[in-house]
Amino acid sequence: MNIRAKVAALTAGVFVGLGRLFASQLEGVVTYTVRMASVILAGLILATVGYVAFKLFQRQRFIRRLRVARITPEQLWDLMDSGCEISVLDLRDGLTVQAAPYLIRGAIRMTPEEVERRQEEIPRDRDIVLYCS
């Protein structure tokens, strides 16, 4: 008999011995688990629902925070006049630009579709204001 076979036989013997020694306790655990299955299932369902509700709450809070992070044109003008380091991305669509062909001083003009492709043009060392309409 090689060493692996001896180790396997010893391991199997230990687990069989432990099973025999704790047989009545294991039966009790199985019986208790079967009786408590509905409570355990309800707990798992409740935990899952709680987790999903928490994630929805986090998402709503994030979206609300994004909505609050708006500034007026006057506030933008004041920031630019005060020398604050900001970048402005002009993300208006072509028709809107044709209707009002002005550009904010220092703004980078691109469409929303171009943002990912031209992201290297967007400075990362300052706040960014997105001008959409």
N, C-alpha and C positions, 0 to 999 in steps of 0.2 A: 504494500500500500504506500503510495507516494504521499508527500506532505499536504498537497491540496485535498486529497481525499480524506485525510485525517482531520484537517481543519473543517471540511464540510460536514463530516460525521459528528465532530464535536459541537459545531454550531447547531446542527439539527437536533442533537441530543439536548443541548441547553434549552432551546426553544420548546421542545416537546416536554421537558421537565417543568419549565415555567408554566406552560399551558396546563399541565396536570396539577401543579401546585395551586394555581389560581383559577381553576375551572369554575368553582362556585361563584367567585367574584366576577369572572367574565360573563357567566350566565346572568348574573344580577345586572351588570352593565347593559347587556343586550336587552334584557327585559325592560329596564328603566328607559332605554333609548326608544324602544318600540312604543312604550306608553307616552313618552314625551315627544314623539315625532311631530305631532301637530303643533306643539308649542315651539319646537325648534324650527319648523317650517315657517310658522308665523313670524318668528324672530328674524329669520333670514329675509322674508318678504318685507318686513318692516324696515330692516336695515337697508335693503336695496331701495325702497321708496324714499327713505330718509336721505340716502346718498344722492339720488337723482334730484330730489327737491333742493338739497344744498347746492348742487351744481347749477340748477336753474336760477337760484337766488344769486349765486356768484356771477352768472352770465348777465342777469338783469342789472345788477349793480355796476358791472363793467360797462354795459351799454349806456346806462344812465350817466356814468362818469364821462363817457365820450360826448354825450349830448351837452353836458355842462361845459365842456372844454371849448366853447365857442367864444369868439371875440367879435366886437363890432368893428366896422371900418375905422371909426374914430380911435378905438383902442389900438388898432394896428398902426395907424398913423402916429399916434403918440409913442408907441414902442420904437418905431423906426426913427422918429425925430430924436428920441432920447439916446440913440446910439446903441440900443440893445442889439446884440448879435442874433438876428433871426433870418431865416430863409423863407421865401414865399414861393409856393408852387402854384402856378396858375393852371388849374385842371378843367377849365371850361371847355365845352364842346365847340366844334367849329362854327355852328350857327350862332351861338351866343357871342363868340369872338367877332364874327362878321357884323352882328347887330351893334356891338359896342367894342370897337377895335382898340381900346386902350389897354395898357399893360401897367401893372403896379411896378414902381421903381425897384429894379433889381430882381424882379420875379423871374423864375424859370418857367417857361411855357412848355407844357406837354399835356397830352390827353391821358385820361385814367388808364387806358390800355397800354400806354408807353411807359408807365411808371416802373414796372418790373424790368423792362429791357434797358431803360436809361437810368437805373438806380445809382450808378456810379457818379452821376452828375449832382446828386442830392447830398449836400454837406451833412455830415453826421455829428459835427461838433457844436451844434446850436439847435435851438427850437425851430420847428418847421410849422408854418401856417399854410394850410391848404385852402386855396381860393377856388370854390366850385361854382358859384353862381353870382 
